[in-house]
Amino acid sequence: MRPVYFLSDFGLEDPYVAVVKAVLAERAPGAAVVDLAHALPPQDLRRAAYALFEALPYLPEGAVVLAVVDPGVGTARRAVAALGRWTYVGPDNGLFTLAWLLDPPRRAFLLEPPRPRPKAALPGWAPGEATFHGRDVFAPAAAHLALGLPPEGLGPEVPVETLARLPLALTEGPEGEVLTFDRFGNAITTLLRAPVGGFVEVGGRRVPVRRTFGEVPEGAPVAYLGSAGLLEVAVNRGSAREALGLKEGMPVRLL
């Protein structure tokens, strides 16, 4: 039995996370389900892609990564399972772009949705099938793979080269961009290098590179190599996003 690591933008105010986990429990009894994150900004593929990149190196190899951030649900975007050192289940919309830099998929399959099976229903009532693929498509596929069943049973195989990817690249510099922000307002960039003692330029500001944000005065900006190995820009005891007026996609340059 393989564990399932579940990430979504569903939040915790609605029952969506619990419903997906209920489907997993029904179809793969005994499979461990671990929550990675559910309070991600709604429909923010860049933030979700970074969250998967940050978590992946610490997940057990062979685990099923179920990720549902799906602004195109119900459209022509594909639903897929991709197999590498880890197994990925989710929408084919670029969500796994950064994870696949660490673990390029070797095989991929389209998911053919099973019919939802509600335990109770009103006469003549049936759940909608176009808006909750986390429940109706991705959870059954993740359960299938958690049981160790062959991926061929999910749907037709497709070339991994056709899988969707976001236009993101990680680089050692000298130029990159603001990838996303964490909940503290720290800007995570696409740069893999941060020479301590140097400077970066972002948002028209020259920001010193230090080992940690505690090495500058409170309220001062600082850049450092973050826990995921990417250059981050922060404000000590503040929000770089707000204080420096930073936005996703903004250029960042090593000086």
N, C-alpha and C positions, 0 to 999 in steps of 0.2 A: 504494500500500500504506500503510495507516494503522498507526501503532504501537499497542501494547496496553500499558496500565499496569495491573498486577495487584496487588490487595490482598486479603488473606485473614487468617483467624485459624488457619490450618493449622499454623503452626510449621514448624520445619526438622528435627525429629527423625523425622518420618515422610515417605514419598515423595509425599504428596498434591500439594505444589506442583510437583514435577517431573513428575508424571503429567499435571496440567493443562497444563503448558508443552509436554509431548510431544504432546498433542492439538492444541494451537495450532500447533506446528511441522508436524504432519502436514497439517492442513487449510488453513493459511495459510503455506506455506513462504516464508521470507524476511522475514516480519513481525517487526519488533523487539518484544521483550517486556521491559518494564522492571518490576522488582519495587518496589512502593511500600512494602509492609510485610507481614510474615507472622507476626510474633510478638505480635500484638495479643491482649489478654485474650480467652479463648475466649467466644464468643457475646455479646460486649459491643458492642451496636449503637451506643450513645452514643460509645464510644471510637472505633469504626470510622468513624462519621459525622463526627467531628471530624477524624480523619486525612485523610479525603477533602477536607473543607473546607480544611484547611491546605495540601494539595498542589495542589489544582485550579488555582489561578491561575498556577502555574508549568509546567503541562503544555501541550504544543502543541495549539492548537485543532484539532478534528477527530479527536483521538486517541480510541481506545476505552478506556473505564475499566471494567475487569472487576473487580468486587468481590464476594467471597463470604464473608460472615459470616452464617450461615444457621441459627439455632437451630430454625426450623420446616421444615427440609428434609424432604421426603416427605409433608408435610401439605397442606392445601388452600391454603396461601399460593401466590401466583402467581409465576411466573418471567417477567421482563420485559426488554425493551430499550427505552430512552428516548433520544430524540434532541433535543439542543439544540446549543449551540456545540461541546460534546463529546458523545460517545455513551456511554451507560451500559448495562451488562449485569450483572444480578444478581437476587437475590430481591426481591420486592415486599414488604419488611418495614420500610421506613423508613430503611434504610441510607443512602440518598442524600439525606436530608432537608436537611442543611446545604449540601451541594453544590448542590442545586437552588435555594437562596436566591441563589446567585451566578449560576446558569445554569438558569432555569426551562425544563423540557422542553416542546417544541412538539408532539411526536408520541410515541406509545408503542405497543408491540406485545407481545403474549403470545408466549412461546416454546413451540413444540411440540417436545418432545425427540426427537432422532434416536436410533436404536439405537446403543449403544456397540459399538465394533469392536476387541476385543482382538486382539493379534497372536498370542497363544498361549492355548490353553485345554485343560483336561482333557476327556475324553469325557463328555458330558452336563452339562458345567459352563457356567454363564454368570454374568457379574458382576451383582450386585444393582443395580437401577435406581432405588431409592428413597432412597438415602442419600448419593450422591456426585454431586449435580447440578453441582458445579464441573467435573467431568470430562465428564458425560454431557449436560448442557444448556447451561451457561453458556460453556464453552470453545468448543464448536462454533458457538454464536451469535456470540461475539466474533471468531472466525476469519472467519466469513461477513462480518461488518461490516468487519473489517480489510482484506478483499479488495475492499471497495467495492461489494459486491453489495447489491441493494435490500432494505431491511428488510421489505418485504411478503413476502419469501420465508421469514421466520422464523415467522409466525403471524398471527392476526387483530389488527387495530388496535383499541385501546381508548382511551377518553377520558383525557387526562392528569390530569383532575380526580379520577379514581378511584385514582391511584397512592397507595400508603401513605406516610404521613409520621409521624415521631415527634412527640410533643407538646413540641416545643422551639421557642423563639423567641429571637433575638438582639435586644438592646435597648440603648439608650444610658443606661438607668437611670431612676430611681435604684435600682430593685430588679431583681435577677436571681437566678441560682442557680448552683451548682457543676455544670458540665456533665460533666466527666470529669477524669482525672488522667494526666499523662505518666509515663514510667518513672522520673523523678527524684522523684515525689511532689508535683510542682507541681500546684495545682488550676487548671484552665482553667474560666473562668466564661462566662456568656452575656452579659456586659456588654461593650459596644463602646467604652466611654469610661473613662479613668482619669486624672483631673486630678492632675498631679504636685504634691505638697505637701499634698494632701488625705488623707482616710482612708476605708477601707471597714470594714464590720462583717461578720464571718463567724465562725460557731461561737462566738459570744459574745465574740469578741476584736475590738479596735479595731486595725486594721493600717494603717501609713502607706503612702501611694502614693509611689513613687520611680521614677526612670527605669530603674534596673536593680537586681537583688538585691545587687550589690556595694556599694551605697550604704548598707547597714545592717551592723551588726556580725555576725560569724559566730554562727549560732544564733538570730538574730532574724528575726521574720516580716516580710514586705514584699509589697506589691502593685505591679504594674507592667503596662504594656501589652505583651503578648507578641508573638512574631514573626508570629502569625496575625491580629493586630489585636484580640484579646480580652484582657480583664483576667485576669491570673493572680495567684495567691497562692502565695508560696513561703516557704521558710526558707533563709537563706543557709547553704550547705554542709549542708543537711539536707532532710528530707521534711516539707512542710506537711501532707500527708495524715496522717502519724503524729504529728507534734509538736502539731498543732492539733486532731487528732481529726476531720478533715473527711470528709464523705461526699457522694456524688453526690446532687444535688437539694437540698442544703442552701442556705438563702437567703443571698444576698450583697446588701449595701446600700451605696451610696455615701453618705458623710456630708458 
